[in-house]
Amino acid sequence: MIVKERVIAPSGLKVNVFSPNYFFRQGVIEWVKQMPAAHSSKGAQEISVLHFADNFYQLEWSRRPKLPAGKVVIVVNTRQLSELSGIFYGDRVSIISDNSSMLALSEAINQLQDCDDEPQAANEDILLTFGELAFMWGYLQRGHVGGNAKQNSRYKRNVMKKLGVQTEVGLLTKFQLLYLLDMTSRQKKIRIRSNKRSTGVRESLALSLLPETLKKRRPRQRIMQ
């Protein structure tokens, strides 16, 4: 379970640490206590550090994604670092590797303090065909995908390429974040690509059923406390 602890830096900055790893939480807490005041002149803010100890916590969180209020530093494994890039607004979320030093974490916190809260332009949306979206709907049902195996394999490759991921964990995590995360946090969204053969009924069906399907299969255990 991801546990929350709070520490206040000498500058008055409040830092919330979310992590399932006790030693990570204590390491961040001790570092923040000694962290020099940020050079930002905007005064103390509240920043959260969200740490995923492994792919399990990251994947489970993405099934019902919610960021702490305010600005957030997300700490993930190196492989997922590139696969999560481009999802979040840079003035709200910073992502670093769990192999980074505490100095890198301090720099990420300082950069978020310096970022203006002005809205940023959203990136180009990710367009999926009706078939690709229907495939992902079935794939998220723990891999129960019907239909032609060769066609499903092509759908999977296409979606992975469009999302810019190379692993199955990256595919599931990034798709769910782009589909379910609050629009105030993400700078992209998934849309169905319209074509002459598609109808409004089919598009509405594809876009409305997936979230309801995801809600029905939530894990019972609590990931964040």
Residue frames as a rotation matrix with the C-alpha (Angstrom) as fourth column:
MET 1
0.572 0.820 0.000 0.00
0.820 -0.572 0.000 0.00
0.000 0.000 -1.000 0.00
ILE 2
-0.273 -0.619 0.737 1.20
0.552 -0.728 -0.407 3.51
0.788 0.296 0.540 -0.79
VAL 3
0.288 0.277 -0.917 1.52
0.950 -0.205 0.236 5.46
-0.122 -0.939 -0.322 2.45
LYS 4
0.419 -0.073 0.905 1.54
0.320 -0.921 -0.222 9.25
0.850 0.382 -0.363 2.79
GLU 5
0.191 -0.379 -0.905 3.88
0.937 -0.203 0.283 11.21
-0.291 -0.903 0.316 5.05
ARG 6
0.798 0.126 0.589 4.43
0.343 -0.899 -0.273 14.97
0.495 0.420 -0.761 5.24
VAL 7
0.020 -0.827 -0.562 7.56
0.953 -0.155 0.262 16.99
-0.304 -0.540 0.785 5.93
ILE 8
0.966 0.260 -0.006 8.20
0.252 -0.940 -0.230 20.75
-0.065 0.221 -0.973 5.97
ALA 9
0.196 -0.936 0.293 11.44
0.841 0.007 -0.541 22.11
0.505 0.353 0.788 4.50
PRO 10
-0.389 -0.437 -0.811 13.40
0.814 -0.576 -0.080 24.96
-0.432 -0.691 0.579 6.16
SER 11
-0.979 0.016 0.201 11.98
0.109 -0.799 0.592 27.27
0.170 0.601 0.781 3.48
GLY 12
-0.500 0.863 0.076 8.43
-0.551 -0.250 -0.796 26.46
-0.668 -0.440 0.601 4.60
LEU 13
-0.352 0.329 -0.876 7.77
-0.841 0.300 0.450 24.25
0.412 0.895 0.171 1.58
LYS 14
0.094 0.471 0.877 5.36
-0.705 0.653 -0.275 21.42
-0.703 -0.593 0.394 2.45
VAL 15
-0.482 -0.322 -0.815 6.29
-0.811 0.517 0.275 18.12
0.333 0.793 -0.510 0.82
ASN 16
0.451 0.662 0.599 3.91
-0.749 0.645 -0.149 15.13
-0.485 -0.382 0.787 0.82
VAL 17
-0.615 -0.719 -0.324 5.65
-0.788 0.550 0.277 11.80
-0.021 0.426 -0.905 0.20
PHE 18
0.573 0.799 0.181 3.55
-0.749 0.601 -0.279 8.94
-0.331 0.024 0.943 -1.22
SER 19
-0.215 -0.680 -0.701 5.40
-0.808 0.527 -0.263 5.61
0.548 0.509 -0.663 -1.37
PRO 20
0.841 0.466 -0.277 4.98
-0.264 0.798 0.542 1.95
0.473 -0.382 0.794 -0.37
ASN 21
0.235 -0.872 -0.429 8.68
0.595 0.478 -0.647 1.88
0.769 -0.103 0.631 0.55
TYR 22
0.874 0.124 -0.469 9.45
0.479 -0.380 0.791 2.98
-0.080 -0.917 -0.392 4.13
PHE 23
0.020 -0.970 -0.240 13.12
0.760 -0.141 0.634 3.63
-0.650 -0.195 0.735 3.40
PHE 24
-0.414 -0.090 0.906 12.29
0.793 -0.524 0.311 5.80
0.447 0.847 0.289 0.39
ARG 25
0.606 0.730 0.316 9.89
0.443 -0.640 0.627 7.88
0.660 -0.240 -0.712 2.47
GLN 26
0.772 -0.349 -0.531 12.40
0.477 -0.235 0.847 8.33
-0.420 -0.907 -0.015 5.26
GLY 27
-0.266 -0.916 0.301 15.17
0.903 -0.128 0.410 9.18
-0.337 0.381 0.861 2.80
VAL 28
-0.164 0.297 0.941 13.08
0.632 -0.700 0.331 11.92
0.757 0.649 -0.073 1.19
ILE 29
0.837 0.537 -0.106 11.95
0.403 -0.473 0.784 13.25
0.370 -0.699 -0.612 4.58
GLU 30
0.433 -0.753 -0.496 15.53
0.643 -0.128 0.755 13.56
-0.632 -0.646 0.428 5.88
TRP 31
-0.467 -0.620 0.631 16.68
0.884 -0.316 0.345 15.16
-0.015 0.719 0.695 2.63
VAL 32
0.194 0.641 0.743 13.87
0.562 -0.693 0.452 17.72
0.804 0.329 -0.494 2.60
LYS 33
0.850 0.122 -0.513 14.67
0.521 -0.340 0.783 18.69
-0.079 -0.932 -0.353 6.19
GLN 34
0.051 -0.932 -0.358 18.16
0.507 -0.285 0.814 19.66
-0.861 -0.223 0.458 5.05
MET 35
0.035 0.003 0.999 17.17
0.997 -0.074 -0.034 21.01
0.074 0.997 -0.005 1.64
PRO 36
-0.816 -0.368 -0.446 18.23
0.416 -0.909 -0.012 24.64
-0.401 -0.195 0.895 1.11
ALA 37
0.061 0.875 -0.480 15.55
0.089 -0.483 -0.871 27.19
-0.994 0.010 -0.107 0.39
ALA 38
0.146 0.075 0.986 14.50
0.956 0.246 -0.160 27.23
-0.255 0.966 -0.035 -3.25
HIS 39
-0.819 -0.544 -0.182 15.56
0.469 -0.818 0.333 30.24
-0.330 0.187 0.925 -5.27
SER 40
-0.287 0.797 0.532 11.95
0.709 -0.197 0.677 30.87
0.644 0.571 -0.508 -6.25
SER 41
-0.990 -0.053 0.129 10.55
-0.031 -0.820 -0.571 34.13
0.136 -0.570 0.810 -4.95
LYS 42
-0.333 0.942 -0.038 6.96
-0.334 -0.080 0.939 32.92
0.882 0.325 0.341 -5.07
GLY 43
-0.144 0.260 0.955 6.95
-0.989 -0.076 -0.128 31.77
0.039 -0.963 0.268 -1.45
ALA 44
-0.799 -0.189 0.570 6.26
-0.351 0.917 -0.189 28.36
-0.487 -0.352 -0.799 0.03
GLN 45
-0.070 0.768 -0.637 4.12
-0.918 0.201 0.343 25.94
0.391 0.608 0.691 -1.91
GLU 46
0.156 0.156 0.975 2.94
-0.588 0.808 -0.035 22.39
-0.793 -0.568 0.218 -1.40
ILE 47
-0.024 -0.273 -0.962 4.49
-0.944 0.322 -0.068 19.71
0.328 0.906 -0.266 -3.57
SER 48
0.662 0.307 0.683 3.92
-0.534 0.833 0.143 15.95
-0.525 -0.460 0.716 -3.56
VAL 49
-0.476 -0.783 -0.401 6.37
-0.879 0.415 0.234 13.16
-0.017 0.464 -0.886 -4.38
LEU 50
0.628 0.745 0.223 4.58
-0.696 0.667 -0.267 10.09
-0.347 0.012 0.938 -5.78
HIS 51
-0.434 -0.895 -0.103 6.83
-0.887 0.404 0.225 7.01
-0.160 0.189 -0.969 -5.83
PHE 52
0.778 0.588 -0.219 6.01
-0.622 0.770 -0.140 3.72
0.086 0.245 0.966 -7.53
ALA 53
0.152 -0.776 0.612 8.29
-0.664 0.378 0.645 1.02
-0.732 -0.505 -0.458 -6.12
ASP 54
-0.780 -0.369 0.505 7.61
0.111 0.712 0.693 -1.30
-0.615 0.597 -0.515 -9.06
ASN 55
-0.911 0.394 -0.117 5.37
-0.198 -0.172 0.965 -1.82
0.361 0.903 0.235 -12.07
PHE 56
-0.479 0.771 -0.420 2.60
0.811 0.572 0.125 -3.33
0.337 -0.281 -0.899 -9.94
TYR 57
-0.240 0.379 -0.894 1.90
0.661 -0.610 -0.436 -0.11
-0.711 -0.696 -0.104 -8.06
GLN 58
-0.788 -0.115 -0.604 2.16
-0.281 -0.806 0.521 1.98
-0.547 0.580 0.603 -11.20
LEU 59
-0.866 0.475 -0.156 -0.22
0.051 0.394 0.918 -0.24
0.497 0.787 -0.365 -13.15
GLU 60
-0.318 0.776 -0.544 -2.74
0.943 0.316 -0.101 -0.47
0.094 -0.545 -0.833 -10.32
TRP 61
-0.413 0.120 -0.903 -2.69
0.325 -0.907 -0.269 3.32
-0.851 -0.404 0.335 -9.89
SER 62
-0.938 -0.007 -0.347 -3.29
-0.302 -0.478 0.825 3.85
-0.172 0.878 0.446 -13.61
ARG 63
-0.676 0.736 -0.050 -6.55
0.615 0.600 0.511 1.89
0.406 0.315 -0.858 -13.37
ARG 64
0.589 0.794 -0.148 -8.01
0.777 -0.507 0.374 4.63
0.222 -0.335 -0.916 -11.22
PRO 65
-0.341 -0.927 0.155 -5.52
0.849 -0.375 -0.373 7.47
0.404 0.004 0.915 -11.68
LYS 66
0.845 0.500 0.189 -5.65
0.373 -0.805 0.462 10.50
0.383 -0.320 -0.866 -9.44
LEU 67
-0.208 -0.957 0.204 -2.84
0.511 -0.284 -0.811 12.93
0.834 -0.065 0.548 -8.73
PRO 68
-0.141 0.088 -0.986 -2.40
0.945 -0.283 -0.161 14.66
-0.293 -0.955 -0.043 -5.39
ALA 69
0.871 0.489 0.044 -3.50
0.486 -0.845 -0.223 18.28
-0.072 0.216 -0.974 -5.34
GLY 70
0.644 -0.636 -0.425 -0.92
-0.418 -0.758 0.501 20.83
-0.641 -0.146 -0.754 -6.46
LYS 71
0.396 -0.610 -0.687 2.36
-0.853 0.032 -0.520 20.04
0.339 0.792 -0.508 -8.17
VAL 72
0.847 0.047 0.530 3.77
-0.265 0.901 0.345 16.53
-0.461 -0.432 0.775 -8.26
VAL 73
-0.197 -0.888 -0.416 7.10
-0.980 0.189 0.061 14.79
0.025 0.420 -0.907 -8.79
ILE 74
0.876 0.474 0.089 6.54
-0.470 0.880 -0.066 11.22
-0.110 0.015 0.994 -9.99
VAL 75
-0.221 -0.965 0.143 9.36
-0.925 0.254 0.282 8.73
-0.308 -0.070 -0.949 -9.36
VAL 76
0.853 0.518 0.066 9.28
-0.447 0.790 -0.421 5.62
-0.270 0.329 0.905 -11.57
ASN 77
0.286 -0.772 0.568 11.68
0.365 0.635 0.680 2.98
-0.886 0.013 0.464 -12.84
THR 78
-0.474 -0.642 -0.602 13.97
-0.243 -0.562 0.790 3.94
-0.846 0.521 0.111 -15.69
ARG 79
-0.852 0.153 0.500 12.14
0.499 0.522 0.692 1.87
-0.155 0.839 -0.521 -18.33
GLN 80
0.102 0.993 0.051 8.82
0.990 -0.096 -0.105 3.55
-0.099 0.062 -0.993 -17.63
LEU 81
-0.228 -0.253 -0.940 10.39
0.371 -0.915 0.156 7.00
-0.900 -0.313 0.303 -17.57
SER 82
-0.942 -0.182 -0.280 10.32
-0.177 -0.439 0.881 7.45
-0.284 0.880 0.382 -21.35
GLU 83
-0.697 0.713 0.074 6.95
0.584 0.504 0.636 5.74
0.416 0.487 -0.768 -21.71
LEU 84
0.133 0.760 -0.637 5.27
0.952 -0.277 -0.132 8.18
-0.277 -0.588 -0.760 -19.32
SER 85
-0.693 -0.449 -0.564 6.79
0.300 -0.891 0.341 11.25
-0.656 0.068 0.752 -20.93
GLY 86
-0.956 0.287 0.062 4.45
-0.081 -0.460 0.884 13.55
0.282 0.840 0.463 -22.84
ILE 87
-0.290 0.900 -0.327 1.37
0.799 0.415 0.434 12.70
0.526 -0.135 -0.840 -20.78
PHE 88
0.308 0.410 -0.859 1.42
0.914 -0.380 0.146 15.39
-0.266 -0.829 -0.491 -18.11
TYR 89
0.831 -0.037 0.556 1.64
0.146 -0.948 -0.282 19.18
0.537 0.315 -0.782 -18.21
GLY 90
-0.008 -0.979 -0.202 5.21
0.634 0.151 -0.758 20.16
0.773 -0.134 0.620 -17.39
ASP 91
-0.470 -0.139 0.872 4.16
-0.398 -0.848 -0.350 22.98
0.788 -0.511 0.343 -15.06
ARG 92
0.473 0.726 0.500 2.18
-0.824 0.162 0.543 20.51
0.313 -0.669 0.674 -12.94
VAL 93
0.923 -0.091 0.375 4.12
-0.070 0.916 0.396 17.23
-0.379 -0.392 0.838 -13.05
SER 94
0.152 -0.926 -0.345 7.81
-0.974 -0.081 -0.210 16.31
0.166 0.368 -0.915 -13.25
ILE 95
0.985 0.170 -0.008 8.93
-0.168 0.981 0.093 12.71
0.024 -0.090 0.996 -13.80
ILE 96
0.085 -0.996 0.026 12.31
-0.982 -0.088 -0.169 11.35
0.170 -0.012 -0.985 -12.66
SER 97
0.173 -0.127 -0.977 13.90
-0.200 0.966 -0.161 7.91
0.964 0.223 0.142 -12.45
ASP 98
0.975 0.184 0.126 14.10
-0.167 0.225 0.960 5.99
0.148 -0.957 0.250 -9.20
ASN 99
0.418 -0.904 -0.093 17.84
0.901 0.425 -0.082 5.71
0.114 -0.050 0.992 -9.92
SER 100
0.279 -0.273 0.921 18.18
0.167 -0.930 -0.327 9.48
0.946 0.245 -0.214 -9.64
SER 101
-0.670 -0.575 -0.470 19.95
0.603 -0.053 -0.796 11.08
0.433 -0.817 0.382 -6.69
MET 102
0.126 0.678 -0.724 18.23
0.931 -0.333 -0.149 13.15
-0.342 -0.655 -0.674 -4.02
LEU 103
-0.595 -0.395 -0.700 19.85
0.140 -0.908 0.394 16.16
-0.791 0.137 0.596 -5.67
ALA 104
-0.941 0.300 0.154 17.87
0.158 -0.009 0.987 15.41
0.298 0.954 -0.039 -8.84
LEU 105
-0.100 0.939 -0.328 14.71
0.947 0.191 0.258 15.25
0.305 -0.284 -0.909 -6.74
SER 106
-0.078 -0.011 -0.997 15.56
0.631 -0.775 -0.041 18.61
-0.772 -0.632 0.067 -5.17
GLU 107
-0.910 -0.299 -0.287 16.11
-0.035 -0.634 0.772 20.13
-0.412 0.713 0.567 -8.62
ALA 108
-0.657 0.736 0.166 12.76
0.530 0.294 0.795 18.76
0.536 0.610 -0.583 -9.84
ILE 109
0.118 0.690 -0.714 11.03
0.980 -0.198 -0.029 20.32
-0.161 -0.696 -0.700 -6.83
ASN 110
-0.366 -0.342 -0.865 12.72
0.302 -0.923 0.237 23.67
-0.880 -0.175 0.442 -7.42
GLN 111
-0.995 -0.006 0.100 11.77
0.098 -0.227 0.969 23.64
0.017 0.974 0.227 -11.11
LEU 112
-0.260 0.965 -0.023 8.13
0.832 0.236 0.502 23.03
0.489 0.112 -0.865 -10.25
GLN 113
0.077 0.244 -0.967 8.24
0.792 -0.604 -0.089 25.92
-0.605 -0.759 -0.240 -7.80
ASP 114
-0.652 -0.454 -0.607 9.52
0.042 -0.821 0.570 28.18
-0.757 0.346 0.554 -10.56
CYS 115
-0.803 0.365 0.472 6.91
0.571 0.242 0.785 27.10
0.173 0.899 -0.403 -13.12
ASP 116
-0.782 0.623 0.011 4.08
-0.621 -0.778 -0.098 29.50
-0.053 -0.084 0.995 -13.78
ASP 117
-0.573 0.671 0.471 0.57
0.216 0.678 -0.703 28.19
-0.791 -0.301 -0.533 -13.33
GLU 118
-0.184 0.487 -0.854 -0.48
-0.824 -0.550 -0.137 29.56
-0.536 0.678 0.503 -16.70
PRO 119
0.598 0.482 0.640 -2.27
-0.098 0.837 -0.539 27.00
-0.796 0.260 0.547 -18.89
GLN 120
-0.540 -0.824 -0.172 -0.10
-0.394 0.067 0.917 25.32
-0.744 0.563 -0.361 -21.52
ALA 121
0.049 0.521 -0.852 -1.09
-0.999 0.042 -0.031 24.35
0.020 0.852 0.523 -25.01
ALA 122
0.444 0.191 0.875 -2.16
-0.354 0.935 -0.024 20.72
-0.823 -0.299 0.483 -25.29
ASN 123
-0.710 -0.702 -0.056 -0.28
-0.398 0.334 0.855 18.36
-0.581 0.629 -0.516 -27.57
GLU 124
-0.384 0.548 -0.743 -1.87
-0.836 0.135 0.531 16.71
0.391 0.826 0.406 -30.55
ASP 125
0.307 0.601 0.738 -4.42
-0.829 0.549 -0.103 14.06
-0.467 -0.580 0.667 -29.55
ILE 126
-0.834 -0.510 0.212 -3.78
-0.384 0.811 0.442 10.38
-0.398 0.287 -0.872 -30.15
LEU 127
0.043 0.878 -0.476 -6.20
-0.992 -0.021 -0.128 9.06
-0.122 0.478 0.870 -32.76
LEU 128
-0.797 -0.196 0.571 -7.25
-0.196 0.979 0.063 5.41
-0.571 -0.062 -0.818 -32.65
THR 129
-0.650 0.612 -0.451 -9.50
-0.462 0.153 0.874 3.62
0.604 0.776 0.183 -35.09
PHE 130
0.325 0.853 0.409 -12.72
-0.918 0.179 0.355 2.01
0.229 -0.491 0.841 -33.89
GLY 131
0.711 -0.089 -0.698 -11.06
-0.014 0.990 -0.141 -1.40
0.704 0.110 0.702 -34.26
GLU 132
-0.362 -0.929 -0.077 -8.00
0.170 0.015 -0.985 -0.37
0.917 -0.370 0.152 -32.23
LEU 133
-0.510 0.243 0.825 -10.14
-0.788 -0.518 -0.334 1.07
0.346 -0.821 0.455 -29.45
ALA 134
0.634 0.771 -0.059 -12.35
-0.709 0.610 0.355 -2.02
0.310 -0.183 0.933 -29.40
PHE 135
0.323 -0.617 -0.717 -9.21
0.210 0.786 -0.582 -4.18
0.923 0.037 0.384 -29.19
MET 136
-0.691 -0.627 0.359 -7.92
-0.166 -0.346 -0.923 -2.20
0.703 -0.698 0.135 -26.21
TRP 137
0.039 0.802 0.596 -11.31
-0.960 -0.134 0.244 -2.54
0.276 -0.582 0.765 -24.53
GLY 138
0.862 0.287 -0.418 -11.01
-0.234 0.957 0.174 -6.33
0.449 -0.052 0.892 -24.77
TYR 139
0.050 -0.949 -0.310 -7.29
0.244 0.312 -0.918 -6.34
0.968 -0.029 0.247 -23.96
LEU 140
-0.527 -0.214 0.822 -7.92
-0.622 -0.562 -0.545 -4.51
0.579 -0.799 0.164 -20.71
GLN 141
0.602 0.733 0.316 -10.28
-0.784 0.466 0.411 -7.32
0.154 -0.495 0.855 -19.70
ARG 142
0.231 -0.646 0.728 -7.17
-0.560 0.524 0.642 -9.22
-0.796 -0.556 -0.240 -18.59
GLY 143
-0.683 -0.685 -0.254 -6.27
-0.547 0.249 0.800 -10.10
-0.485 0.685 -0.544 -22.17
HIS 144
-0.286 0.652 0.702 -9.61
0.474 0.733 -0.487 -11.62
-0.833 0.193 -0.519 -23.18
VAL 145
-0.321 0.106 -0.941 -9.67
-0.687 -0.711 0.154 -10.52
-0.652 0.696 0.301 -26.81
GLY 146
0.244 0.482 0.842 -11.88
0.284 0.794 -0.537 -12.28
-0.927 0.370 0.057 -29.31
GLY 147
0.830 0.180 -0.528 -11.77
-0.404 -0.461 -0.791 -12.20
-0.385 0.869 -0.310 -33.07
ASN 148
0.859 -0.508 -0.065 -8.92
0.203 0.455 -0.867 -12.75
0.470 0.732 0.494 -35.51
ALA 149
0.653 -0.657 -0.377 -5.56
0.566 0.092 0.819 -13.29
-0.503 -0.748 0.432 -33.76
LYS 150
-0.257 -0.782 0.569 -3.55
0.966 -0.203 0.157 -11.84
-0.007 0.590 0.808 -36.65
GLN 151
0.141 0.408 0.902 -5.72
0.418 -0.850 0.320 -8.72
0.897 0.332 -0.291 -36.77
ASN 152
0.961 0.218 -0.168 -5.52
0.229 -0.295 0.928 -8.32
0.153 -0.930 -0.333 -32.98
SER 153
0.235 -0.957 -0.171 -1.74
0.856 0.120 0.504 -8.54
-0.461 -0.265 0.847 -33.17
ARG 154
-0.359 -0.310 0.880 -1.76
0.782 -0.614 0.102 -5.74
0.509 0.725 0.463 -35.75
TYR 155
0.612 0.642 0.461 -4.06
0.224 -0.701 0.677 -3.63
0.758 -0.311 -0.573 -33.58
LYS 156
0.829 -0.323 -0.457 -1.74
0.490 0.028 0.871 -4.10
-0.269 -0.946 0.181 -30.62
ARG 157
-0.199 -0.954 0.225 1.36
0.955 -0.137 0.264 -3.08
-0.221 0.268 0.938 -32.61
ASN 158
-0.133 0.213 0.968 -0.43
0.588 -0.770 0.250 -0.03
0.798 0.602 -0.023 -33.98
VAL 159
0.852 0.508 0.129 -1.60
0.182 -0.518 0.836 1.15
0.491 -0.688 -0.534 -30.56
MET 160
0.550 -0.727 -0.411 1.85
0.690 0.118 0.715 0.63
-0.471 -0.676 0.566 -29.01
LYS 161
-0.372 -0.697 0.612 3.41
0.919 -0.369 0.139 2.64
0.129 0.614 0.778 -31.82
LYS 162
0.148 0.523 0.839 0.89
0.369 -0.816 0.444 5.48
0.918 0.244 -0.313 -31.48
LEU 163
0.970 0.237 -0.056 1.38
0.124 -0.286 0.950 5.61
0.209 -0.928 -0.307 -27.71
GLY 164
0.331 -0.927 0.179 5.16
-0.581 -0.349 -0.735 5.38
0.744 0.139 -0.654 -28.00
VAL 165
0.366 -0.167 0.915 5.55
-0.838 0.368 0.403 2.35
-0.404 -0.915 -0.005 -25.71
GLN 166
-0.200 -0.552 -0.809 7.52
-0.799 0.570 -0.191 -0.88
0.567 0.609 -0.555 -26.01
THR 167
-0.986 -0.132 -0.098 6.24
-0.045 0.792 -0.609 -3.01
0.158 -0.596 -0.787 -23.13
GLU 168
-0.279 0.938 -0.205 2.85
0.555 0.331 0.763 -4.40
0.784 0.099 -0.613 -22.17
VAL 169
-0.086 0.193 -0.977 2.99
0.952 -0.273 -0.138 -2.61
-0.294 -0.942 -0.161 -18.82
GLY 170
-0.835 -0.285 -0.470 3.70
0.155 -0.943 0.295 0.62
-0.527 0.173 0.832 -20.67
LEU 171
-0.799 0.589 0.121 0.80
0.124 -0.035 0.992 -0.04
0.588 0.807 -0.045 -23.04
LEU 172
0.005 0.851 -0.525 -1.71
0.846 0.276 0.456 -0.63
0.533 -0.446 -0.718 -20.24
THR 173
-0.200 -0.152 -0.968 -0.43
0.836 -0.542 -0.087 2.18
-0.512 -0.826 0.235 -18.04
LYS 174
-0.920 -0.252 -0.300 -0.21
0.090 -0.882 0.462 4.87
-0.381 0.398 0.835 -20.70
PHE 175
-0.655 0.741 0.152 -3.53
0.281 0.053 0.958 3.99
0.702 0.670 -0.243 -22.35
GLN 176
0.116 0.750 -0.652 -5.39
0.935 0.139 0.326 4.11
0.335 -0.647 -0.685 -19.04
LEU 177
-0.368 -0.305 -0.878 -3.75
0.651 -0.759 -0.009 7.38
-0.664 -0.575 0.478 -18.02
LEU 178
-0.998 -0.039 -0.059 -4.55
-0.017 -0.677 0.736 9.03
-0.068 0.735 0.675 -21.34
TYR 179
-0.483 0.874 -0.053 -8.13
0.299 0.221 0.928 7.78
0.823 0.432 -0.369 -21.16
LEU 180
0.309 0.703 -0.641 -8.99
0.762 0.221 0.609 8.19
0.570 -0.676 -0.467 -17.49
LEU 181
-0.469 -0.556 -0.687 -6.77
0.867 -0.437 -0.239 10.84
-0.167 -0.707 0.687 -15.91
ASP 182
0.435 0.638 -0.636 -8.31
0.563 -0.743 -0.361 14.24
-0.703 -0.202 -0.682 -15.19
MET 183
0.541 -0.165 0.825 -7.92
0.782 -0.263 -0.565 16.56
0.311 0.950 -0.013 -18.18
THR 184
0.949 -0.226 0.219 -6.42
-0.281 -0.923 0.264 19.26
0.142 -0.312 -0.940 -15.95
SER 185
0.457 -0.809 0.370 -3.35
-0.309 0.246 0.919 17.02
-0.834 -0.534 -0.137 -15.51
ARG 186
-0.089 -0.500 0.862 -2.76
0.622 0.648 0.440 15.50
-0.778 0.575 0.253 -18.94
GLN 187
-0.256 -0.123 -0.959 -1.87
-0.456 -0.859 0.232 17.33
-0.852 0.497 0.164 -22.11
LYS 188
-0.825 0.067 -0.561 -3.09
-0.502 0.370 0.782 14.61
0.260 0.927 -0.272 -24.48
LYS 189
-0.106 0.768 0.631 -6.21
-0.602 0.456 -0.656 12.54
-0.792 -0.449 0.414 -24.84
ILE 190
-0.890 -0.125 0.439 -7.30
0.196 0.763 0.615 9.57
-0.412 0.634 -0.655 -26.89
ARG 191
-0.080 0.880 -0.469 -9.93
-0.696 -0.386 -0.605 10.15
-0.713 0.278 0.643 -29.55
ILE 192
0.085 0.181 0.980 -11.48
0.488 0.850 -0.199 7.85
-0.868 0.496 -0.016 -32.10
ARG 193
-0.820 -0.438 -0.368 -10.43
-0.120 -0.498 0.859 8.61
-0.560 0.749 0.356 -35.64
SER 194
0.222 0.970 -0.102 -13.45
-0.254 -0.044 -0.966 9.47
-0.941 0.240 0.237 -37.73
ASN 195
-0.915 -0.402 0.021 -13.87
-0.071 0.212 0.975 8.03
-0.397 0.891 -0.222 -41.20
LYS 196
-0.598 0.705 -0.381 -16.60
-0.746 -0.316 0.586 7.77
0.293 0.635 0.715 -43.78
ARG 197
-0.324 0.470 -0.821 -17.74
0.039 0.874 0.485 4.37
0.945 0.125 -0.301 -42.54
SER 198
-0.803 -0.003 -0.596 -17.94
0.585 0.191 -0.789 5.22
0.116 -0.982 -0.151 -38.84
THR 199
0.067 0.886 0.459 -21.13
0.355 -0.451 0.819 6.58
0.932 0.109 -0.345 -37.38
GLY 200
-0.235 -0.097 0.967 -21.87
-0.681 -0.694 -0.235 8.68
0.694 -0.714 0.098 -34.33
VAL 201
0.786 0.580 0.214 -23.49
-0.569 0.544 0.616 5.65
0.241 -0.606 0.758 -32.70
ARG 202
0.688 -0.583 -0.433 -20.36
0.486 0.813 -0.321 3.52
0.539 0.010 0.842 -33.05
GLU 203
-0.285 -0.833 0.474 -18.09
0.114 -0.520 -0.846 6.29
0.952 -0.187 0.243 -31.81
SER 204
0.073 0.387 0.919 -20.28
-0.856 -0.449 0.257 6.95
0.512 -0.805 0.298 -28.79
LEU 205
0.937 0.295 -0.185 -20.35
-0.192 0.881 0.432 3.23
0.291 -0.370 0.883 -28.03
ALA 206
0.346 -0.890 -0.298 -16.57
0.590 0.454 -0.668 2.88
0.729 0.055 0.682 -28.14
LEU 207
-0.447 -0.580 0.681 -15.92
-0.060 -0.740 -0.670 5.99
0.893 -0.340 0.295 -26.09
SER 208
0.097 0.581 0.808 -18.53
-0.868 -0.349 0.355 5.33
0.488 -0.736 0.470 -23.42
LEU 209
0.852 0.344 -0.395 -18.19
-0.173 0.896 0.409 1.63
0.495 -0.280 0.823 -22.73
LEU 210
0.075 -0.923 -0.378 -14.49
0.314 0.382 -0.870 1.51
0.947 -0.053 0.318 -21.88
PRO 211
-0.580 -0.323 0.748 -14.57
-0.539 -0.536 -0.650 3.65
0.611 -0.780 0.137 -18.72
GLU 212
0.380 0.789 0.484 -17.56
-0.915 0.244 0.321 1.71
0.135 -0.565 0.814 -17.37
THR 213
0.753 -0.163 -0.638 -15.75
0.012 0.972 -0.233 -1.54
0.658 0.168 0.734 -18.12
LEU 214
-0.316 -0.948 0.026 -12.68
0.065 -0.049 -0.997 -0.37
0.947 -0.313 0.077 -16.26
LYS 215
-0.296 0.254 0.921 -14.74
-0.871 -0.468 -0.151 0.63
0.392 -0.847 0.359 -13.23
LYS 216
0.718 0.695 -0.037 -16.18
-0.630 0.673 0.388 -2.87
0.294 -0.255 0.921 -12.97
ARG 217
0.705 -0.484 -0.518 -12.81
0.390 0.875 -0.287 -4.55
0.593 0.000 0.806 -12.56
ARG 218
0.303 -0.592 0.747 -11.14
-0.668 -0.691 -0.277 -2.39
0.680 -0.415 -0.605 -9.92
PRO 219
-0.394 -0.487 -0.779 -8.93
0.262 0.753 -0.603 -4.30
0.881 -0.442 -0.169 -7.47
ARG 220
0.619 0.712 -0.330 -10.37
0.478 -0.008 0.878 -4.59
0.623 -0.702 -0.345 -3.99
GLN 221
0.147 -0.628 -0.764 -7.19
0.971 -0.056 0.233 -3.60
-0.189 -0.776 0.602 -2.20
ARG 222
0.967 0.133 -0.216 -6.40
0.122 -0.990 -0.064 0.04
-0.222 0.036 -0.974 -1.59
ILE 223
0.389 -0.864 0.319 -3.29
0.778 0.122 -0.616 1.25
0.494 0.488 0.720 -3.37
MET 224
-0.505 -0.542 0.672 -3.01
0.124 -0.816 -0.565 4.66
0.854 -0.202 0.479 -1.72
GLN 225
-0.060 0.429 -0.901 -3.68
0.984 0.179 0.019 5.49
0.169 -0.886 -0.433 1.91
